[in-house]
Amino acid sequence: MSTLFVEQGTMMNTCIGSFKLPLSTFDVMSVVLWVPLYDRIIVPIIRKFTGKERGLSMLQRMGIRLFISVLCMLSAAVVEIMHLQLAKELDLVDKHVAVPLSVLWQIPQYFFLGAAVVFTFVGQLEFLYDQSPDTMKTLGNECCERLAFFGIATNLVTYLTTKVHEGNVSAPRNVSIWLGTSYLTPLIGAALGDGYWGRYWTIAVFSVVYFIGMCTLTLSASLPALKPAECLGSVCPSATPAQYAVFYFGLYVIALGIGGIKSCVPSFGAGQFDDTDPKGRVKKGSFFNWYYFSINLGAIVSSSIVVWIQDNAGWGLGFGIPTLFMVLSVISFFIGTPLYRFQKPGGSPVTRMCQVLCTSVRKWNFVIPEDSSLLYEMSDKRSAIKGSHKLLHSDDLRCLDRAATVSDYESKSGDYSNPWRLCPVTQVEELKIFICMFPMWATGAVFSAVYTQMSTLFVEQGTVMNTNIGSFEIPPASLATFDVLSVVLWAPVYDRIIDNCSQRGISVLQRVTIGNFISVLSMLAAVVVEIMRLRLARDLDLVDEPVAFFYDQSPDTMKTLGTALSPLYFALGNYLSSFILTMVTYFTTHGGKLGWIPDNLNKGHLDYFFLLLAGLSFLSMLVYIVAAKRYKQTKTS
C-alpha cells in the first residue's frame, strides 16, 4: 500500500477535472469508511448469529483479514493488467507517461485493504491485549502522532523517486525497510515500558526522540545544502552522501521514536477498562475499534491535505506540517497526565522467558511429574510475578515443565528463590503462550507485505494512470485515503450492527480470517487495474518515457510485549516485501530483460507481482486457519 500501490497510481490518470487526487487519500478514506461500518453495523449483525460479545472471535477476525488480503492483491493485479493492455492498445508502451486509465480503478484494492485492516488490526490488538499480562498497559493520544507518521510514510516513495531520484525498485525497497524498522523498534519500547521505565515515561521519552527525527527530516527537505539538486531535463543528479546521511538519519530516528509509542499506547488505553466487569469487557472491545478509528482520522488528513501540499506546495512545508502535528501529540499526551491510571513496571518478560529456557535445558534429564500439582507454584493467590494473575497449567509443550520441576536439593533445602534454577508454573505458561501465538503472528507477515504495497507499488501504479477527474487532478498517494475511510466506515458498522446481530458476536480469530480473505480481493482489484493500464499504455506507445488478539492472550505482566507483537509482524512483513522485490527483480531481469517492475512501468508487469502476493496471501490464510483451530485460549486462576 505504501510502495507499489503508490507507484502503480503514478502511471494512471489522477485528475478529476482540474483537481489532482493524492493517491494516499484512497487508503485513508477506506479505513475511515470501514471502522464505523464494522463497529456499528457488522458486529451487531453477526452478534445475533454467533452470540459473542464482539460478533466474531479475535482469531476469526484475524483469519478473515488474511482472506481479504488475497482479494486485495488480486484486485491490484487486475488493475495492472488493465493498465498494461490499455497502454498497448493506445501505443503508449514506449513512452513514460500516464495512460488515460482513471486512478479511481484503484479504489477496489484500497477498499478491500481497508476492510482487511479493520478485521486485522482491531482483532489483533484486542487478541494481543486480552491475552497479555496486566502490567503492560499504556495510554496515549495516537491521533496527532499518526498524522505525523502518515504525513511522512504515505508519500515517501514519491519523494524518493522524484526528489532523491531513486528507481522504482530501490525506492519501494527502502520504504519497506524503513517501515519494517519502524515496526521492529516497539520491541525496545515494550522492554523499557514493562521492565524498567514504565509505560508513561517510555511514551514521554520516545515522543521527544520522534520529534527530533521529524525536525531533522524537515530540515533535509528545506535547506538547499541538504536537499538533492533538481533534475535538468532528463538528467537527475544523485543526492550527495551527506544529503543521504541527514535524510536517512532523520527517518530512522523517527523509527526509533515510534518504538516507544506503538507498543505502549494501545495496552495502556485498554487497561482503563475493568476486565472483571462484563460492561467493561464490551467497552474494551469497542475501544480497539475506535482507537483505530481515531488514528485513521489523523491519517485521512495527512494522506489528503498533507500529501497535496507535498505535491503542490513543496516538501519542506509538506514535512513541516507533520512535525507540528507531532508537537501537538506530545502536548496532548502530557495534558492528560492527571487522568491516567499508572502501573509500576513488572520486570522484563524477556528475562523471565530466558529463565524458563535455561532452567529447562539445565534440567533436561529430569522426569516431569504426571501430576501437575507437583510442579512448583506460589501458594499465594497472586503469582510471584509482580502484577500478574496466576496461569493454570496446560499440557502443551510439556518439555518446558522441567523448569517448574522441583529437584531433590530444592525440596530438601526449601530454597526456591533462584529463578534461574526453578520457575513457577505461571512463568512457564507465559512462555508457552507466546510460543503458541507464534503461528497466528507469523501469518500476519504476508498480510503486512500486501499492506506495504499501498504506499509503494499502488502509488507507482497510480502515477502511470489518468489522475484527472474533470479538471481535478488526484495525487496518486492520496488514494490511500480510501483505505482509511473504509476503516472509519466499517468500525461502527461492525460494532453497532454486525456484532449486535449475534448474542456472542464474532471471535477475534474469525475476524482475522475474514480479513485475510478480503485482502485477497484487494490484490485481485489491483490486478484488474494493472491489466487495463498496461493495455492502454502499449496502445498509445507510452512505455519508454519514463493489537487486540496478542494483548488478550498475553499473560498479565506481558501486555505491552503482547501488543508489540502486532507491529512486529509488520516489521517482518515490510522486510519480506523488500526481500520479495529484490528476488523478483533479480529473477525477472535475468538475461537483460526489463523485469516486472522497470523504471517505466508501462513496460513492466506489476500484475504478475500482485498475483504473486495474492497467492502468498492465500497460502498464509490456509496456514492461519490450521493454526487457529489448534490454538487454546489463555486461562487464569
C-alpha positions in Angstrom: 0.0 0.0 0.0 2.8 2.4 0.8 5.1 1.3 -2.0 3.9 -0.4 -5.2 0.3 0.7 -4.9 1.5 4.3 -5.0 3.9 3.7 -7.9 1.1 2.0 -9.7 -1.1 5.0 -9.2 1.5 7.4 -10.5 1.2 5.8 -14.0 -2.5 6.4 -14.2 -4.8 9.4 -14.7 -5.1 11.0 -11.2 -7.2 14.0 -12.3 -10.8 14.8 -11.7 -11.4 17.8 -13.8 -8.7 20.3 -12.7 -8.1 18.6 -9.4 -5.3 16.1 -9.0 -6.0 13.4 -6.4 -3.3 12.5 -3.9 -3.0 8.7 -4.1 -2.6 8.3 -0.4 -6.1 9.6 0.1 -7.7 6.3 -1.0 -6.1 4.3 1.8 -7.2 6.8 4.5 -10.7 7.1 3.1 -11.1 3.3 3.0 -10.1 3.0 6.7 -12.3 5.9 7.8 -15.2 4.3 5.9 -14.7 0.7 7.3 -14.2 1.5 11.0 -17.8 2.8 11.7 -19.3 0.3 9.3 -17.6 -2.5 11.2 -18.2 -1.2 14.7 -21.8 -0.1 14.2 -23.2 -2.5 11.6 -21.2 -5.6 11.0 -20.6 -6.5 14.7 -24.2 -6.1 15.8 -25.5 -8.3 12.9 -23.0 -11.1 13.5 -23.5 -11.0 17.2 -27.1 -12.1 16.7 -26.0 -15.2 15.0 -22.9 -16.1 17.0 -24.0 -14.9 20.4 -20.5 -13.5 21.1 -20.0 -10.0 22.6 -17.7 -9.0 19.7 -19.6 -10.8 16.9 -16.6 -12.9 15.8 -13.8 -14.2 18.0 -10.5 -12.4 17.8 -8.9 -15.3 16.0 -11.8 -15.5 13.5 -11.4 -11.8 12.6 -7.7 -12.2 12.1 -8.4 -15.1 9.8 -10.9 -13.1 7.7 -8.1 -10.5 7.3 -5.9 -13.0 5.5 -8.7 -13.8 3.0 -9.4 -10.2 2.3 -5.7 -9.5 1.7 -5.7 -12.1 -1.1 -8.7 -10.3 -2.7 -6.8 -7.0 -2.3 -3.8 -8.2 -4.2 -5.9 -10.0 -6.9 -7.7 -6.7 -7.4 -4.5 -4.8 -7.7 -3.2 -7.3 -10.3 -6.4 -7.0 -12.4 -6.0 -3.2 -12.4 -2.4 -3.6 -13.6 -3.4 -5.9 -16.3 -5.9 -3.4 -17.5 -3.3 -0.7 -17.4 -0.8 -2.7 -19.5 -3.4 -3.7 -22.0 -4.6 -0.1 -22.4 -1.1 1.2 -22.8 -0.6 -1.4 -25.6 -3.8 -0.6 -27.4 -3.1 3.2 -27.4 0.6 2.6 -28.4 1.9 4.2 -25.2 4.3 1.4 -24.2 7.5 3.2 -25.3 6.5 6.5 -23.7 7.0 7.0 -20.0 3.7 8.8 -19.4 0.5 8.1 -17.6 -2.1 6.2 -19.6 -5.7 7.5 -19.7 -6.9 5.0 -17.2 -8.6 6.6 -14.3 -6.8 6.1 -11.0 -10.2 5.5 -9.5 -9.9 1.9 -10.7 -7.5 1.5 -7.7 -10.4 2.2 -5.3 -11.4 -1.5 -5.0 -8.0 -2.7 -3.9 -7.8 0.1 -1.3 -11.4 -0.7 -0.3 -10.5 -4.3 0.3 -7.4 -3.3 2.1 -9.3 -1.0 4.4 -11.7 -3.9 5.3 -8.7 -6.2 5.9 -7.2 -3.5 8.2 -10.3 -3.3 10.3 -10.6 -7.0 10.7 -6.9 -7.4 11.3 -5.6 -4.6 13.4 -8.6 -4.3 15.6 -8.9 -8.0 16.1 -5.2 -8.5 16.6 -4.8 -5.6 19.0 -7.7 -7.0 21.0 -6.3 -10.5 20.9 -2.8 -9.4 22.0 -4.2 -7.2 24.7 -6.6 -9.7 26.3 -4.1 -12.5 26.3 -1.2 -10.3 27.7 -0.3 -9.5 31.3 -1.8 -6.5 33.2 1.4 -4.6 33.9 1.9 -3.8 30.2 -1.0 -1.5 29.5 -0.2 2.0 28.3 -2.2 5.0 27.2 -1.5 7.9 24.9 -3.1 10.1 22.2 -2.4 8.5 18.8 -4.3 10.8 16.6 -1.7 13.6 16.1 1.2 11.1 16.1 -0.5 9.2 13.3 -1.0 12.5 11.5 2.8 12.9 11.7 3.7 9.4 10.7 1.3 9.1 7.7 2.3 12.6 6.6 5.8 11.1 6.1 5.1 7.4 5.2 2.2 7.8 2.8 4.1 9.8 0.1 7.6 8.8 1.0 8.1 6.7 -2.1 7.1 9.7 -4.3 9.7 11.8 -2.6 12.4 9.2 -3.1 11.6 8.8 -6.8 11.1 12.5 -7.7 13.4 14.4 -5.3 16.1 11.9 -4.2 16.0 10.3 -7.8 15.8 6.7 -6.7 14.5 4.0 -9.0 11.1 2.2 -9.0 12.7 -0.8 -7.2 15.1 0.9 -4.8 12.5 3.4 -3.6 9.8 1.0 -2.5 12.5 -1.3 -1.1 14.0 1.5 1.0 10.5 2.5 2.2 9.7 -1.1 3.1 13.0 -1.4 5.1 12.2 1.8 6.9 8.7 0.8 7.7 9.9 -2.6 8.8 12.3 -0.9 11.2 9.6 1.3 12.5 7.5 -1.7 13.4 10.5 -3.5 14.9 11.5 -0.9 17.4 8.3 -1.4 19.5 10.2 -4.4 21.0 12.6 -1.8 22.6 9.7 0.3 23.8 7.9 -2.8 25.2 11.0 -3.9 27.1 11.6 -0.5 28.6 7.9 0.1 29.4 7.2 -3.1 31.1 10.5 -3.8 32.8 12.2 -0.5 33.7 10.8 2.9 32.9 7.1 2.2 33.0 4.8 3.0 30.0 4.2 6.7 30.8 7.9 7.7 30.8 8.6 5.4 27.8 6.0 7.3 25.8 7.3 10.6 27.0 10.9 10.0 26.2 10.3 8.4 22.8 7.9 11.2 21.8 10.8 13.6 22.2 13.1 11.3 20.1 10.3 11.2 17.5 10.1 15.0 17.4 13.9 15.3 16.9 13.7 12.9 13.9 10.8 14.9 12.4 12.8 18.2 12.7 15.8 16.6 11.0 13.7 15.3 8.1 12.1 18.6 7.6 15.4 20.4 7.5 16.7 17.9 5.0 13.9 18.8 2.6 14.0 22.5 3.3 17.7 23.7 3.4 19.3 24.0 -0.1 22.5 22.4 1.1 20.7 19.3 2.4 18.2 18.6 -0.3 19.2 16.9 -3.7 19.5 19.1 -6.8 16.6 19.3 -9.2 16.6 17.4 -12.5 18.0 19.2 -15.6 15.8 17.8 -18.4 16.3 14.1 -18.3 19.4 14.3 -16.2 18.7 13.8 -12.4 21.8 14.1 -10.2 22.0 11.7 -7.3 22.0 13.0 -3.7 25.4 13.5 -2.1 26.5 11.2 0.7 25.9 14.0 3.2 22.4 14.6 2.0 21.6 10.9 2.1 23.1 10.7 5.7 21.0 13.6 7.0 17.8 12.4 5.3 18.0 8.7 6.4 19.2 9.7 9.9 16.0 11.7 10.4 13.9 8.8 9.1 15.5 6.2 11.4 15.4 8.5 14.4 11.6 8.7 13.7 11.6 4.9 13.5 13.2 4.7 17.0 10.7 7.2 18.4 7.8 5.1 17.0 9.0 2.2 19.1 8.1 3.7 22.5 4.7 4.8 21.3 3.5 2.0 19.2 4.0 -0.7 21.9 2.7 1.2 24.9 -0.3 3.2 23.7 -3.0 0.5 23.0 -2.2 -1.5 26.1 -2.5 1.5 28.4 -5.7 2.6 26.8 -7.4 -0.8 27.1 -6.1 -1.0 30.7 -8.6 1.7 31.7 -11.4 -0.8 31.5 -12.2 -3.4 34.1 -11.9 -6.9 32.7 -13.9 -8.3 35.6 -17.0 -6.3 34.6 -19.0 -7.6 31.6 -19.7 -4.0 30.6 -16.0 -3.2 30.9 -15.1 -6.0 28.6 -17.6 -4.8 26.0 -16.3 -1.3 26.2 -12.7 -2.5 25.9 -13.6 -4.3 22.7 -15.2 -1.2 21.3 -12.2 0.8 22.5 -9.9 -1.0 20.0 -12.4 -0.2 17.2 -12.5 3.5 18.0 -8.8 3.6 18.8 -8.1 2.6 15.2 -10.8 4.9 14.0 -9.2 7.9 15.8 -5.7 7.3 14.3 -7.2 7.0 10.9 -8.9 10.3 11.2 -5.4 11.7 11.6 -4.3 9.6 8.7 -7.0 10.9 6.4 -5.8 14.5 6.9 -2.2 13.6 6.3 -3.0 11.4 3.3 -5.1 14.0 1.6 -4.3 17.6 2.7 -0.6 17.0 3.6 0.1 14.9 0.5 -1.5 17.5 -1.7 0.7 20.2 -0.1 3.8 18.0 -0.6 3.0 17.5 -4.3 2.0 21.1 -5.0 3.5 23.5 -2.4 6.8 21.9 -1.6 8.3 19.1 0.5 9.7 21.4 3.2 6.2 22.6 4.1 4.9 19.1 3.5 7.2 17.6 6.1 6.9 20.7 8.4 3.2 20.2 8.9 3.6 16.6 10.2 6.3 18.0 12.6 3.7 20.4 14.0 1.3 17.5 14.5 4.0 15.7 16.5 4.3 18.7 18.7 0.5 18.6 19.3 0.8 14.9 20.1 3.4 15.5 22.8 1.4 18.3 24.3 -1.9 16.4 24.3 -0.1 13.4 26.0 1.2 15.5 28.9 -2.1 17.4 29.3 -3.8 14.1 30.1 -1.3 13.1 32.8 -3.7 13.7 35.8 -6.3 11.4 34.3 -4.1 8.4 33.7 -4.0 5.2 35.7 -0.4 4.2 36.3 1.1 0.8 36.9 4.6 0.1 38.1 7.0 -2.0 35.9 6.6 -5.7 36.5 10.0 -6.8 35.4 11.3 -7.8 32.0 9.3 -10.6 30.4 12.2 -11.4 28.1 14.3 -12.2 31.1 11.6 -14.4 32.6 11.3 -16.4 29.3 15.1 -16.8 29.2 15.0 -18.1 32.8 12.5 -20.8 31.7 14.5 -21.8 28.7 17.8 -22.0 30.7 16.2 -23.9 33.6 14.5 -26.4 31.2 17.9 -27.1 29.5 19.6 -27.4 32.8 17.0 -30.0 33.9 16.9 -31.8 30.6 17.3 -35.2 32.3 14.6 -34.6 35.0 11.4 -36.6 34.9 8.3 -34.4 34.7 5.7 -35.5 37.2 2.4 -36.7 35.7 0.5 -34.8 38.4 0.8 -31.1 37.5 0.1 -30.1 41.1 3.6 -31.3 42.0 5.1 -28.6 39.8 6.3 -25.5 41.6 3.9 -22.7 42.1 3.5 -20.0 44.7 0.9 -20.7 47.4 -0.4 -17.1 47.4 -3.4 -16.0 45.4 -1.2 -13.8 43.3 1.8 -15.2 41.4 5.4 -14.4 42.2 5.4 -12.2 39.1 4.5 -8.7 40.2 1.2 -7.5 38.8 0.3 -10.9 37.3 -2.6 -13.3 37.9 -1.7 -17.0 38.2 -1.9 -19.0 35.0 -3.4 -22.5 35.0 -1.1 -25.3 33.9 -1.6 -26.6 30.3 -0.4 -29.8 28.7 1.1 -28.1 25.7 4.9 -28.0 25.3 5.4 -30.3 28.3 9.2 -30.2 27.9 9.1 -26.7 29.4 7.6 -28.0 32.5 11.0 -29.2 33.6 11.6 -25.5 34.6 8.9 -25.9 37.3 10.0 -29.4 38.3 11.4 -29.4 41.9 14.7 -31.1 42.3 15.7 -33.2 45.4 18.1 -30.5 46.6 15.4 -27.8 46.3 12.9 -30.0 48.1 15.2 -30.7 51.0 16.7 -27.3 51.4 13.4 -25.4 50.8 15.3 -22.9 48.7 13.0 -21.9 45.8 14.4 -18.4 45.4 16.7 -18.8 42.3 14.6 -18.2 39.1 17.5 -19.5 37.0 17.1 -22.9 38.6 13.4 -23.1 39.4 10.5 -21.2 37.8 6.8 -21.2 38.9 4.1 -22.6 36.6 2.8 -19.2 35.8 6.2 -18.2 34.4 6.4 -21.3 32.4 2.9 -20.8 31.0 3.9 -17.3 29.9 6.5 -18.7 27.5 4.1 -21.4 26.3 1.5 -18.8 25.4 3.9 -16.8 23.3 5.2 -19.9 21.5 1.6 -20.9 20.8 0.7 -17.4 19.5 3.6 -17.5 17.0 1.8 -19.2 14.1 -1.0 -16.5 14.3 1.6 -13.8 14.4 3.7 -15.2 11.6 0.8 -15.4 9.1 0.4 -11.7 9.6 3.7 -11.0 7.9 2.3 -11.9 4.4 -0.6 -9.5 5.0 1.8 -6.9 6.1 3.7 -7.4 2.8 0.4 -6.8 1.0 -0.4 -3.7 3.0 3.0 -2.3 2.3 2.1 -2.1 -1.4 -0.4 0.7 -0.7 2.5 3.1 -0.1 4.8 1.8 -2.8 3.6 -0.1 -5.9 0.0 1.1 -5.6 1.3 4.7 -5.8 3.7 3.8 -8.6 0.8 2.2 -10.5 -1.3 5.3 -10.0 1.4 7.6 -11.4 1.1 5.9 -14.8 -2.7 6.2 -14.9 -5.1 9.1 -15.5 -5.3 11.0 -12.3 -7.7 13.6 -13.5 -11.5 13.7 -12.8 -12.6 16.6 -15.0 -10.2 19.5 -14.1 -9.3 18.0 -10.8 -6.1 16.1 -10.5 -5.7 13.4 -7.8 -2.2 13.0 -6.3 -1.6 9.2 -6.6 -0.6 8.9 -2.9 -3.9 10.4 -1.7 -5.8 7.3 -2.9 -4.7 5.7 0.3 -7.4 7.8 2.0 -10.0 5.4 0.7 -8.4 2.7 2.9 -8.9 4.9 6.0 -12.4 5.9 5.0 -13.1 2.2 4.6 -11.9 1.5 8.2 -13.9 4.5 9.6 -17.0 3.2 7.9 -16.6 -0.4 9.0 -15.6 0.1 12.6 -19.1 1.5 13.7 -20.9 -0.8 11.3 -19.2 -3.9 12.9 -19.5 -2.6 16.5 -23.2 -1.5 16.3 -24.8 -3.7 13.7 -22.9 -6.9 12.8 -21.7 -7.5 16.4 -25.2 -6.8 17.8 -26.9 -9.2 15.5 -25.4 -12.1 17.4 -25.6 -12.8 21.1 -21.9 -13.9 21.2 -20.6 -11.7 18.4 -17.6 -12.6 16.2 -14.5 -14.0 17.7 -11.1 -12.3 17.1 -9.8 -15.3 15.2 -12.9 -15.3 13.0 -12.5 -11.6 12.2 -8.9 -12.1 11.3 -9.8 -15.0 8.9 -12.4 -12.7 7.2 -9.7 -10.0 7.0 -7.3 -12.4 5.2 -10.0 -13.3 2.7 -10.7 -9.6 1.9 -7.0 -8.9 1.4 -7.1 -11.4 -1.5 -9.9 -9.3 -3.0 -7.7 -6.2 -2.7 -4.9 -7.8 -4.7 -7.4 -9.0 -7.3 -8.6 -5.4 -7.7 -5.0 -4.3 -8.2 -4.5 -6.9 -10.8 -7.6 -5.8 -12.8 -6.4 -2.1 -12.7 -2.9 -3.1 -13.9 -4.2 -5.2 -16.8 -6.2 -2.3 -18.0 -3.4 0.2 -17.5 -0.8 -1.8 -19.4 -3.2 -2.5 -22.3 -3.8 1.2 -22.7 -0.1 2.2 -22.4 1.0 -0.1 -25.1 -1.7 1.0 -27.5 -0.7 4.7 -27.0 3.1 3.9 -27.3 3.9 5.3 -23.8 6.3 2.7 -22.5 9.7 4.2 -22.8 9.1 7.7 -21.5 9.6 7.1 -18.3 -3.3 -5.0 18.5 -6.3 -6.9 20.3 -5.5 -10.6 19.9 -2.0 -10.6 21.3 -2.9 -8.3 24.2 -5.8 -10.5 25.2 -3.8 -13.8 25.0 -0.7 -12.5 26.7 0.0 -13.1 30.4 -0.7 -10.3 32.9 2.8 -8.9 33.0 3.4 -9.2 29.3 0.6 -7.0 27.9 2.9 -4.4 26.3 5.1 -7.1 24.8 2.0 -8.7 23.6 0.8 -5.6 21.8 4.3 -5.1 20.5 3.9 -8.3 18.5 1.3 -6.6 16.3 3.7 -4.0 14.9 6.5 -6.6 14.9 4.8 -8.7 12.2 4.5 -5.5 10.2 8.3 -5.2 10.6 8.7 -8.8 9.3 6.2 -8.1 6.5 8.0 -5.0 5.3 11.3 -6.8 5.3 9.5 -9.7 3.5 8.2 -7.2 0.9 11.7 -5.8 0.4 13.1 -9.4 0.0 10.3 -10.3 -2.5 11.0 -7.2 -4.5 14.7 -8.0 -4.6 14.2 -11.6 -5.6 11.6 -10.7 -8.2 13.9 -8.1 -9.7 16.8 -10.5 -9.7 15.0 -13.3 -11.5 12.9 -11.3 -13.9 15.8 -9.1 -15.1 18.0 -12.2 -15.8 19.4 -12.2 -19.3 19.0 -8.4 -19.9 15.2 -8.4 -19.6 13.4 -5.4 -18.2 11.7 -7.3 -15.4 8.3 -7.0 -13.8 9.0 -3.6 -12.2 11.1 -1.4 -14.5 11.6 2.3 -14.2 9.0 2.7 -17.0 6.0 0.7 -15.6 4.3 0.7 -19.0 6.8 -1.9 -20.0 6.5 -3.9 -16.8 4.2 -6.4 -15.2 3.0 -5.2 -11.8 0.1 -7.5 -12.3 2.3 -10.6 -12.1 3.8 -9.2 -8.8 0.3 -8.6 -7.4 -0.8 -12.1 -8.4 2.3 -13.5 -6.6 1.3 -11.6 -3.4 -2.3 -12.8 -3.8 -1.0 -16.4 -3.9 1.2 -15.9 -0.9 -1.8 -14.4 1.0 -3.9 -17.4 0.1 -1.3 -19.8 1.4 -0.9 -17.7 4.5 -4.7 -17.9 5.1 -4.7 -21.7 4.9 -1.8 -21.9 7.4 -3.6 -19.5 9.7 -6.9 -21.5 9.6 -5.0 -24.6 10.7 -3.1 -22.7 13.5 -6.3 -21.0 14.7 -8.2 -24.3 15.0 -5.4 -25.7 17.2 -4.9 -22.6 19.4 -6.1 -22.7 23.0 -7.1 -19.5 24.8 -5.2 -18.3 27.9 -6.7 -19.4 31.2 -6.0 -17.7 34.6 -6.8 -19.0 38.1 
